[in-house]
Amino acid sequence: MIEVTKNIQLKEVSNTDTKVLFQLMQEIYPPAYSHFWKDDGSWYVNSQYSKENTLKELSQANADFYFILFKSEIVGNFRIVWDEKLPNLLEEKQVKLHRVYLHPKTQGKGLGKTLLSWLEEEAQQKGYKIIWLDAMDAQPQAFQFYKKAGYTYHSHTFLPFELMHDKVRKMSQVYKIL
Ligand SMILES: CC(C)(COP(=O)(O)OP(=O)(O)OC[C@H]1O[C@@H](n2cnc3c(N)ncnc32)[C@H](O)[C@@H]1OP(=O)(O)O)[C@@H](O)C(=O)NCCC(=O)NCCS
């Protein structure tokens, strides 16, 4: 368990937590992203947070996968992939923030900002020079959040998922030099 602040902890997701993670994301994902999908995002949550995919993600040696705890309650998830590089970005040591998802009841209270600062410090201490991540352009909450935290546009791609609405496919890669 990592003590980020008095009220915020990061607890490692383990192989026996796949159900808890799935149930959590069934609560978190739809309010933020169901309008991106023709099926309200069911296919995406079912595939991303299937037992099989979670176990695969947990087996990745250079990744850290955490539950976010706020006042001792699980309210989100946070996944970091060390040394994953963004093509055509500077050749320095890079870390990817793969996911940060908070439950609606804890959004807008500074938890996200605190976790980004924690990651910046952690990365700096380990000698990393860049944090980068993918952000959906059509999700202003996340996009503004990263912009405010000092992340800069690098490139973009369009997600190919068949069930995704065409107008929300754009995903930008943004980064911050530490
Ligand atoms: C995006 C997310 C991680 C942000 O975390 P958060 O704890 O809600 O954000 P914070 O309260 O730390 O806000 C940090 C800054 O972002 C800005 N921000 C947060 N939500 C915003 C919104 N809806 N619209 C515009 N700006 C927003 C805030 O203004 C704040 O700036 P300030 O400190 O100068 O006031 C969180 O809201 C979330 O999980 N959302 C749903 C899932 C998602 O989209 N996750 C990212 C996908 S990888």
The ligand as a Gaussian input file, in Angstrom:
#p B3LYP/6-31G(d) Opt

LIG

0 1
 C      -10.304000      12.932000     -15.427000
 C      -10.115000      12.679000     -13.938000
 C       -9.021000      11.648000     -13.713000
 C       -9.699000      14.010000     -13.272000
 O       -9.519000      13.819000     -11.881000
 P      -10.311000      14.752000     -10.827000
 O       -9.905000      14.352000      -9.469000
 O      -11.753000      14.694000     -11.141000
 O       -9.742000      16.195000     -11.193000
 P       -9.203000      17.276000     -10.135000
 O      -10.289000      17.567000      -9.166000
 O       -7.889000      16.833000      -9.591000
 O       -9.008000      18.537000     -11.081000
 C       -7.728000      18.960000     -11.555000
 C       -7.903000      20.064000     -12.547000
 O       -8.609000      19.589000     -13.722000
 C       -9.717000      20.433000     -13.993000
 N      -10.933000      19.660000     -14.286000
 C      -11.369000      18.581000     -13.582000
 N      -12.563000      18.186000     -14.085000
 C      -12.867000      19.054000     -15.086000
 C      -13.994000      19.216000     -15.962000
 N      -15.066000      18.404000     -15.878000
 N      -13.960000      20.201000     -16.879000
 C      -12.897000      21.041000     -16.948000
 N      -11.834000      20.968000     -16.127000
 C      -11.821000      19.985000     -15.218000
 C      -10.025000      21.179000     -12.725000
 O      -10.472000      22.476000     -13.028000
 C       -8.747000      21.184000     -11.929000
 O       -8.011000      22.374000     -12.084000
 P       -7.809000      23.331000     -10.818000
 O       -7.040000      22.522000      -9.808000
 O       -7.015000      24.454000     -11.380000
 O       -9.152000      23.688000     -10.352000
 C      -11.429000      12.168000     -13.266000
 O      -12.401000      13.196000     -13.302000
 C      -12.006000      10.934000     -13.929000
 O      -11.636000       9.840000     -13.583000
 N      -12.953000      11.102000     -14.887000
 C      -13.662000      10.018000     -15.550000
 C      -12.797000       9.026000     -16.241000
 C      -11.783000       9.607000     -17.196000
 O      -12.107000      10.291000     -18.145000
 N      -10.533000       9.262000     -16.936000
 C       -9.411000       9.571000     -17.789000
 C       -9.288000       8.473000     -18.797000
 S       -7.716000       7.719000     -18.866000

